[in-house]
Amino acid sequence: MVDDDHRCRDQGSRRYIFGTVKVGERGQIVIPKDARETFDIKPGDMLMILGHEGHGLAVVKTDKFQRIAEKILRAFEAESEEPLEK
């Protein structure tokens, strides 16, 4: 489905295709305005680039990724507090 703002969106989901970008000579890209607005990316925000050789790259706001990492660490801590089974 293509919305009025030209984003391609899976109907009923939270997945988008914002279009294509060209990599500049210094390796820079411009994140499309629709993507910046949808994900509340502002100038000065820190982004983390994740990669998988088989699946490609993902860009995640650092604060969002940090919250996910903190949840994982809390799960590890809770697991370590449980008695070990013998």
C-alpha positions in Angstrom: 0.0 0.0 0.0 1.3 3.5 -0.9 0.2 6.2 1.5 -0.5 9.8 0.5 3.1 10.7 1.6 4.5 8.2 -0.9 5.7 5.7 1.8 5.1 2.1 1.0 3.6 0.4 4.0 2.4 -3.1 4.7 -1.3 -3.0 5.4 -1.9 -3.4 9.1 1.8 -3.5 10.0 4.5 -1.2 11.2 6.9 -1.9 8.4 7.8 0.7 5.7 9.7 1.3 2.6 10.8 4.9 2.4 12.5 4.7 -1.0 16.1 4.6 -2.0 19.1 6.8 -1.1 22.4 7.3 -2.8 25.7 6.9 -1.0 27.9 10.0 -1.4 31.6 10.0 -1.9 32.3 10.2 1.8 29.9 7.2 2.5 27.1 9.5 3.7 23.4 9.0 3.0 20.4 11.3 3.6 17.6 9.6 5.6 14.3 10.5 3.8 12.2 13.1 5.6 9.2 10.7 6.0 11.5 8.2 7.7 12.9 10.9 10.0 9.4 12.0 10.9 8.1 8.5 11.5 10.9 7.5 13.7 11.4 11.0 15.3 15.0 11.3 14.2 16.3 14.8 14.8 19.6 16.5 14.0 22.2 15.5 16.5 20.5 12.1 17.4 22.9 9.2 17.6 22.2 6.2 15.4 23.6 2.7 15.5 24.3 0.8 12.3 23.8 -2.9 12.7 24.7 -5.4 10.0 24.2 -9.0 8.9 26.1 -10.3 5.9 23.0 -12.2 4.7 20.3 -9.6 5.5 21.9 -6.2 5.1 22.0 -3.1 7.3 19.7 -1.7 9.9 19.7 1.8 11.4 18.5 2.1 15.0 18.3 5.1 17.3 20.9 4.6 19.9 18.5 5.4 22.8 16.0 2.8 21.5 18.7 0.1 21.2 20.0 1.0 24.6 16.5 0.3 26.1 16.4 -3.0 24.4 19.9 -3.9 25.6 18.9 -2.9 29.2 15.9 -5.3 29.0 18.1 -8.1 27.9 20.6 -7.4 30.7 17.7 -7.4 33.3 16.6 -10.7 31.9 20.1 -12.1 32.4 20.2 -10.8 35.9 16.8 -12.3 36.8 17.9 -15.6 35.3 21.2 -15.6 37.3 19.1 -15.1 40.5 17.1 -18.2 39.9 18.5 -21.4 41.6 20.4 -23.7 39.2 18.8 -27.0 38.4 20.9 -30.1 39.1 
